[in-house]
Amino acid sequence: VRGGTEETTTGVIRLRAMAKDGVLAYPVIAVNEARTKHMFDNQYGTGQSAVDGLLRSTNILIAGKTAVVCGYGWVGRGVASRLRGMGAAVIVCEVEPLRGLEAAMDGYQVMTVADAAKKGDIFFTATGNLNVLGKDHFGHMKDGAILANVGHFNDEIEIPALERASSSKRTIRPFVEEYRLGSRSVFLLAEGRLLNHAAAEANPAAVMDMSFANQVLAIEHLLGEPDLRPDVYPVPLQHDEDIARLKLEAMGVRIDEMTAAQRDYAGQWKAGT
Ligand SMILES: NC(=O)c1ccc[n+]([C@@H]2O[C@H](COP(=O)([O-])OP(=O)(O)OC[C@H]3O[C@@H](n4cnc5c(N)ncnc54)[C@H](O)[C@@H]3O)[C@@H](O)[C@H]2O)c1
C-alpha cells in the first residue's frame, strides 16, 4: 500500500489519532477536509438524504413538528436547514461555542440536549460522538418521539440504555422499532445506524461526484509523491478550485473573472485603506 484517502469526518479524526500514536502505516490524504467535499456532500447531500430516509421509513408530515438536530457541523446544518424548509421548528444542540453561536444566529433555538429532549418530535444526531442521546434523555421524551442518526455510527444514540429502559420492543414497519417506556413509546429508526444509508439511497450522485473527484485527484497526487511519510495530509488547495470550476461548468453556471485592475487592487495595501 502506497497511501490512502479518507472520505469522512470521523475517519479523518481516527487517522489523525493513529498518526499521533505512530501507528499509521502509510500516508493518507484527508479528502473530507477539501471544501468541495464537506461543504457540499456533508451539507447538501446528507442534509437531503437524511430527510429522505426519515420520509421513506416513517412517511410522517414534517410541517408543524419540532425537530432536534444534535451537532451543527456540516451534516447537522444541512439536516437542520432541510427540516426547517419543510416546516419543522428546529432546535439545535451543540458542545462547541462557535457552532452554537452560528446556529443561534442562523435563527435556530439552541439549547442543551436535556432541555431539547422534552420538546422534540423528531431527533437527529450528526456529531460523530458517543451517547449524544442517552439514558438521561429517553425518559423525558414525548410519546411518539422519533430517533434517528446520520452521524458516524450506531453509538450516537445510546441503544443499550434504551433497551434497558424499555419494557418491550417491536418492529412497526421496516426501519422503525417501537420501544415502550412506561405509557409512552419512542421510535428508533434503522437501529440507530446511518438512516440515509439504511433507509434511503445515501447521498445523491450529483454531489458525490465532487467527493470522488477529490478521491481520484488525491490518489494521483499520492502516486506523484512517493516519499511522503506516514501522516495525514490535506488535499492540495488547487484541487478544490479545479473541482469547483468543473462542477460549475457541469451545472451550466458561469461566474465572473476579476479584471487585471481588480486583481491588482485586491493585492494592494496602499490603495483602499
Ligand atoms: N450519513 C452520512 O452520509 C454522512 C456524511 C458525511 C459525514 N457523516 C458523519 O457525520 C458526522 C458529522 O460530520 P460533520 O462533517 O458534520 O462533522 P463536524 O465536525 O463538522 O460536526 C460535528 C459537530 O458535532 C458537534 N458535537 C460533538 N459532540 C456533540 C455532542 N455531544 N452534542 C452536540 N453536538 C456535538 C461538534 O461540536 C461539531 O460541531 C461525522 O461522524 C461524519 O463522519 C455522515
The ligand as a Tripos MOL2 file, in Angstrom:
@<TRIPOS>MOLECULE
LIG
   44    48     1     0     0
SMALL
NO_CHARGES

@<TRIPOS>ATOM
      1 N1        -24.6130    9.9530    6.9260 N.am      1 LIG1
      2 C1        -23.7550   10.3290    6.0260 C.2       1 LIG1
      3 O1        -23.9030   10.0470    4.8320 O.2       1 LIG1
      4 C2        -22.5880   11.1610    6.4440 C.ar      1 LIG1
      5 C3        -21.9650   12.0180    5.5050 C.ar      1 LIG1
      6 C4        -20.9020   12.8070    5.9360 C.ar      1 LIG1
      7 C5        -20.4540   12.7270    7.2610 C.ar      1 LIG1
      8 N2        -21.0550   11.8530    8.1150 N.ar      1 LIG1
      9 C6        -20.6510   11.7460    9.5350 C.3       1 LIG1
     10 O2        -21.4650   12.6960   10.2480 O.3       1 LIG1
     11 C7        -20.7550   13.1610   11.4090 C.3       1 LIG1
     12 C8        -20.7330   14.6840   11.3980 C.3       1 LIG1
     13 O3        -19.9690   15.1320   10.2820 O.3       1 LIG1
     14 P1        -19.6830   16.6730   10.0560 P.3       1 LIG1
     15 O4        -18.9090   16.7850    8.7950 O.co2     1 LIG1
     16 O5        -20.9130   17.4610   10.2800 O.co2     1 LIG1
     17 O6        -18.6670   16.9100   11.3010 O.3       1 LIG1
     18 P2        -18.3410   18.2670   12.0420 P.3       1 LIG1
     19 O7        -17.1110   18.0120   12.8240 O.co2     1 LIG1
     20 O8        -18.3830   19.4050   11.0630 O.co2     1 LIG1
     21 O9        -19.6050   18.4610   13.0330 O.3       1 LIG1
     22 C9        -19.8520   17.6870   14.1600 C.3       1 LIG1
     23 C10       -20.4470   18.6440   15.1930 C.3       1 LIG1
     24 O10       -20.9620   17.8890   16.2860 O.3       1 LIG1
     25 C11       -20.7100   18.6250   17.4650 C.3       1 LIG1
     26 N3        -20.7690   17.7260   18.6230 N.ar      1 LIG1
     27 C12       -19.8560   16.8370   19.0690 C.ar      1 LIG1
     28 N4        -20.2890   16.2210   20.1870 N.ar      1 LIG1
     29 C13       -21.5310   16.7140   20.4420 C.ar      1 LIG1
     30 C14       -22.4970   16.4830   21.4500 C.ar      1 LIG1
     31 N5        -22.2710   15.6000   22.4450 N.pl3     1 LIG1
     32 N6        -23.6670   17.1760   21.4130 N.ar      1 LIG1
     33 C15       -23.9030   18.0880   20.4210 C.ar      1 LIG1
     34 N7        -23.0110   18.3590   19.4430 N.ar      1 LIG1
     35 C16       -21.8400   17.6780   19.4470 C.ar      1 LIG1
     36 C17       -19.3270   19.2130   17.2390 C.3       1 LIG1
     37 O11       -19.0800   20.3150   18.0980 O.3       1 LIG1
     38 C18       -19.3960   19.6080   15.7710 C.3       1 LIG1
     39 O12       -19.8310   20.9540   15.5800 O.3       1 LIG1
     40 C19       -19.3640   12.5170   11.3360 C.3       1 LIG1
     41 O13       -19.3540   11.3700   12.1220 O.3       1 LIG1
     42 C20       -19.2170   12.1420    9.8680 C.3       1 LIG1
     43 O14       -18.3070   11.0900    9.6840 O.3       1 LIG1
     44 C21       -22.1270   11.0900    7.7550 C.ar      1 LIG1
@<TRIPOS>BOND
     1     1     2 1
     2     2     3 2
     3     2     4 1
     4     4     5 ar
     5     4    44 ar
     6     5     6 ar
     7     6     7 ar
     8     7     8 ar
     9     8     9 1
    10     8    44 ar
    11     9    10 1
    12     9    42 1
    13    10    11 1
    14    11    12 1
    15    11    40 1
    16    12    13 1
    17    13    14 1
    18    14    15 2
    19    14    16 1
    20    14    17 1
    21    17    18 1
    22    18    19 2
    23    18    20 1
    24    18    21 1
    25    21    22 1
    26    22    23 1
    27    23    24 1
    28    23    38 1
    29    24    25 1
    30    25    26 1
    31    25    36 1
    32    26    27 ar
    33    26    35 ar
    34    27    28 ar
    35    28    29 ar
    36    29    30 ar
    37    29    35 ar
    38    30    31 1
    39    30    32 ar
    40    32    33 ar
    41    33    34 ar
    42    34    35 ar
    43    36    37 1
    44    36    38 1
    45    38    39 1
    46    40    41 1
    47    40    42 1
    48    42    43 1
@<TRIPOS>SUBSTRUCTURE
     1 LIG1         1 GROUP 0 **** ****
